[in-house]
Amino acid sequence: MHVHALAPILAEPDGPVTIVGHSMGALVALGLYARFPDRVKRLTVIGLPYFPSRALAEASMSRVALMNRLVIGRSWLAPAICYMKDLLALPVFAPLAGMPVDLYRDYWKHTWTSFSRSLFNTLLASDVAGLLEKVDRTRISLVHGRHDPIAPIEHVRTLVDRFPDLALRELKGGHHLYLMYPRLLNRLMTEALTEGAV
């Protein structure tokens, strides 16, 4: 769904592009690369949510957020909460969620349809290993937090064991590395472009 929506953008530039994706965006970026390998020069994925099985993905995603648990459990409360998003998105609640205000407000910009479909059709349905089998992995740089509760690093390490030509850079931190290390991530992405790897 997301790959199809973004595909026309890859036709616009004159040459191959560099794509950077975080979290679900990392899955979409990998999907774009697998579909249009000749249009992608480099790929940097940050906080890639990879799970060896759907059951493990559902269990892990359910632990990190109440909304995920309600959606995965197909509770009637999930769409009701989405319809109350304008109230729930008030900045006063951001500290309770442990998130910066801007990130917290962005979290609530989704609709019930966009949230549930993204969760089921992208986060839980992506075949990351299958996509990696189809592409030149030497053009991919993985950046991941060692303490990522949303996308546990131990699963990403199994990908690197399976595909030793993947470059993995582990950082001390959680899922939102760009909020913690913006300069470092910008430097890593620049180095990946100039040197060909992180």
C-alpha positions in Angstrom: 0.0 0.0 0.0 2.6 2.6 1.1 5.2 1.4 -1.5 2.6 1.7 -4.3 1.7 5.3 -3.1 5.4 6.4 -3.0 6.6 4.6 -6.2 5.9 7.6 -8.5 8.4 9.7 -6.5 11.3 7.4 -7.6 10.5 8.2 -11.3 11.1 12.0 -10.8 14.9 12.3 -10.1 17.4 11.9 -13.0 19.4 9.2 -11.3 19.3 6.8 -8.4 18.4 8.2 -5.0 19.3 7.6 -1.4 16.4 6.6 0.8 16.4 6.9 4.6 13.5 5.3 6.5 12.7 5.0 10.2 10.5 2.3 11.9 7.6 1.6 9.6 9.3 4.0 7.1 12.2 1.6 7.1 9.9 -1.2 6.0 8.5 1.0 3.2 12.0 2.1 2.2 13.1 -1.6 1.9 10.0 -2.4 -0.1 10.7 0.5 -2.5 14.3 -0.7 -2.9 13.2 -4.3 -3.6 10.7 -3.1 -6.1 12.9 -0.5 -7.9 16.5 -1.6 -7.2 17.9 0.3 -10.1 16.4 3.6 -8.8 18.0 3.3 -5.3 21.7 4.2 -4.8 21.8 3.7 -1.0 19.4 2.7 1.7 19.7 3.6 5.4 17.1 2.0 7.7 16.8 3.1 11.3 14.9 1.1 13.9 13.9 -1.6 11.4 10.9 -3.5 12.9 11.9 -7.1 12.0 10.4 -10.1 13.8 11.1 -13.8 12.9 7.4 -14.6 13.0 4.0 -12.8 13.0 3.1 -14.2 16.4 6.3 -12.7 17.9 5.6 -9.4 16.1 2.1 -9.3 17.5 3.3 -10.1 21.0 6.1 -7.6 20.9 4.0 -4.8 19.4 1.2 -5.4 21.9 3.6 -5.0 24.8 4.8 -1.5 23.8 1.5 0.3 23.4 -2.0 0.0 24.6 -3.3 1.1 21.2 -1.4 -1.7 19.5 -2.7 -4.2 21.9 -6.3 -3.1 21.3 -5.9 -3.1 17.5 -4.2 -6.5 17.4 -6.8 -7.9 19.7 -9.5 -6.3 17.5 -11.1 -4.6 20.4 -14.0 -2.2 19.8 -12.2 0.3 21.9 -9.4 0.8 19.3 -11.6 2.7 16.8 -13.3 4.6 19.6 -9.9 5.9 20.8 -9.0 6.9 17.3 -12.2 8.9 17.0 -11.2 10.7 20.2 -7.8 11.6 18.9 -8.3 15.4 18.9 -8.7 15.3 22.7 -6.0 12.7 23.3 -3.5 14.7 21.1 -3.5 17.6 23.5 0.1 18.5 24.4 -0.6 18.1 28.1 -0.6 14.3 27.6 2.8 14.2 25.9 4.8 13.9 29.2 2.6 11.1 30.4 3.5 9.2 27.3 7.2 10.1 27.7 7.4 11.7 24.3 8.3 15.1 23.0 5.2 17.2 22.2 5.8 17.3 18.4 6.2 13.6 18.2 3.2 12.9 20.4 1.0 15.2 18.3 2.2 13.5 15.1 1.4 10.1 16.6 -2.3 11.1 16.8 -2.6 12.5 13.2 -3.7 9.1 11.9 -7.2 7.9 11.4 -8.6 4.5 12.4 -8.2 3.3 8.8 -4.7 4.5 8.4 -3.5 3.2 11.8 -5.1 -0.3 11.6 -4.2 -0.9 7.9 -0.6 0.3 8.5 -0.3 -2.0 11.5 -1.8 -5.1 9.8 -0.7 -4.5 6.2 2.8 -3.1 6.7 4.2 -3.7 10.2 2.8 -7.2 10.7 2.8 -8.3 7.1 6.2 -7.3 5.8 8.6 -10.1 4.8 11.8 -8.4 5.7 14.0 -11.4 5.1 12.3 -12.1 1.8 12.9 -8.5 0.6 16.6 -8.7 1.7 17.1 -11.8 -0.4 16.1 -9.9 -3.5 18.4 -6.9 -3.2 22.1 -5.9 -3.1 22.5 -5.8 0.6 25.9 -4.0 0.4 23.9 -0.8 -0.4 22.0 -1.1 2.9 23.0 0.4 6.2 21.1 -0.6 9.3 21.2 1.7 12.3 19.6 0.4 15.5 19.3 1.2 19.2 20.5 -1.5 21.6 17.6 -0.8 23.9 14.8 -0.5 21.3 11.6 -1.7 22.9 9.5 -1.5 19.7 11.9 -3.3 17.4 14.2 -5.4 19.6 17.7 -5.5 18.3 18.2 -9.2 18.9 15.9 -9.8 15.9 17.9 -7.5 13.7 21.1 -9.2 14.8 19.6 -12.5 13.5 19.2 -10.8 10.1 22.9 -9.8 10.1 23.8 -13.4 11.0 21.7 -14.6 8.1 23.0 -11.9 5.7 26.6 -11.1 6.7 26.9 -8.5 4.0 24.5 -6.2 5.9 26.2 -3.4 7.7 24.7 -2.8 11.2 25.6 0.1 13.4 24.4 -0.3 17.0 23.8 2.8 19.1 23.1 3.2 22.8 19.4 4.2 22.8 15.9 3.2 22.0 13.6 3.5 19.0 13.8 7.2 18.4 17.5 7.5 17.7 17.2 10.6 15.6 15.8 12.5 18.6 18.8 11.4 20.6 21.6 11.7 18.1 20.6 13.9 15.2 24.1 15.0 14.3 25.5 11.5 14.6 22.8 10.0 12.3 23.3 12.8 9.8 27.0 12.0 9.8 26.4 8.3 9.4 24.1 8.8 6.5 26.7 11.1 4.8 29.5 8.6 5.4 27.3 5.9 3.9 26.9 8.0 0.8 30.6 8.8 0.4 32.2 5.6 1.6 29.5 3.1 0.5 28.8 1.7 4.0 28.2 2.6 7.6 
